[in-house]
Amino acid sequence: MKIKCKILRKYNIFSKRPKLTFLNSVIFALSSLLFALNSLLIAQEKENSEFKLAVGLYNDGMYDLAAEQFKNFINAYQNTSNGIEARFYLGN
C-alpha cells in the first residue's frame, strides 16, 4: 500500500490541477500578448476618433466646441503625436 501511494504522489495523480508544460506556458504567453496588443489598438482607435472629432468641429467652423474638445483631448493624450497637433490647432 505504501508503494502504491508513493507512485501516485510521484506522478501527481492526487493533484487537482495539471502541471503546466512548456507548451501551455507558451500558449498562455502568446494569448496574454495578443490581449495586450488588442487593448492597445482599442485605446489608439479611441484616441484617433476623439482627435478626428475635434478636427471635424474645427473644419466645420465650430471653433468654440473644437477648442473645448482639443483641451479635453490634450488633457487625456498629452504625450502623443496627435496631442502635439491638438496644441497646434488650439493655438490657431
Residue pairs with C-beta under 8 A, 6 or more apart in sequence:
8 14
12 18
12 19
20 28
47 76
47 77
47 80
47 82
48 82
50 69
50 72
50 73
50 76
50 77
51 73
51 77
51 82
51 85
51 86
53 69
54 66
54 69
54 70
54 73
54 86
54 89
55 66
55 89
57 63
57 65
57 66
57 69
58 66
58 70
58 89
58 92
66 89
67 90
70 86
70 87
70 89
70 90
71 90
73 82
73 83
73 86
74 83
74 86
74 87
74 90
77 83
77 86
